Amino acid sequence: MSEIKTYMIIGRINKPNFKIMFKKNVRALKPEHAVEEIYKLIGSKHRVKRFHIKIMKIEETVGDEKR
């Protein structure tokens, strides 16, 4: 059985009038699932299309780090 891990995703939103860096912790089974969750969360909150979101780094966090 798989274990749920916490991944820290670092990236940026690059729209013509809106450019910002982000760092977000997401719980998922695999890094691919964490990236999909980021696309879903950022896209719905900031009304950003997937091609405007650039994922720069994905790393697994140890323990219960909250940021």
C-alpha positions as CSV (number, residue, x, y, z in Angstrom):
1,M,0.0,0.0,0.0
2,S,1.3,3.5,-0.9
3,E,2.1,6.1,1.6
4,I,1.0,9.7,1.2
5,K,3.9,12.1,1.1
6,T,4.3,15.9,1.3
7,Y,5.9,17.6,-1.7
8,M,7.0,21.2,-1.8
9,I,6.4,22.7,-5.3
10,I,8.2,25.9,-6.3
11,G,7.2,27.7,-9.5
12,R,6.0,30.8,-11.0
13,I,2.9,32.3,-12.7
14,N,3.8,34.1,-15.9
15,K,0.7,36.0,-17.3
16,P,1.1,39.3,-19.2
17,N,-0.2,41.4,-16.3
18,F,0.5,39.0,-13.4
19,K,4.0,37.6,-12.6
20,I,4.6,36.0,-9.3
21,M,6.7,33.2,-7.7
22,F,5.0,30.6,-5.4
23,K,5.9,27.9,-3.0
24,K,3.3,25.4,-1.9
25,N,3.2,22.2,0.1
26,V,0.9,19.5,-1.3
27,R,0.1,16.0,0.0
28,A,0.1,13.3,-2.7
29,L,1.1,9.8,-3.6
30,K,3.5,10.7,-6.4
31,P,5.2,13.9,-7.6
32,E,3.0,13.8,-10.7
33,H,-0.1,13.9,-8.6
34,A,1.3,16.9,-6.6
35,V,1.8,18.8,-9.9
36,E,-1.7,18.2,-11.0
37,E,-3.0,19.4,-7.6
38,I,-0.9,22.6,-8.0
39,Y,-2.4,23.2,-11.5
40,K,-5.9,22.7,-10.0
41,L,-5.4,24.9,-7.0
42,I,-3.5,27.8,-8.7
43,G,-5.7,27.7,-11.8
44,S,-8.9,28.0,-9.8
45,K,-7.7,30.6,-7.3
46,H,-5.9,32.9,-9.7
47,R,-7.8,32.1,-12.9
48,V,-4.6,31.0,-14.6
49,K,-4.3,28.5,-17.5
50,R,-1.9,25.6,-17.2
51,F,0.5,26.9,-19.8
52,H,1.0,30.1,-17.7
53,I,2.2,28.0,-14.7
54,K,5.9,27.0,-14.8
55,I,7.0,24.4,-12.2
56,M,10.6,25.0,-11.3
57,K,11.3,22.5,-8.5
58,I,9.6,19.5,-6.8
59,E,11.0,18.1,-3.6
60,E,9.7,15.8,-1.0
61,T,9.6,17.3,2.5
62,V,10.4,15.3,5.6
63,G,8.1,15.2,8.5
64,D,5.2,17.5,9.1
65,E,6.6,20.8,7.8
66,K,4.0,23.4,7.2
67,R,4.9,26.5,5.1
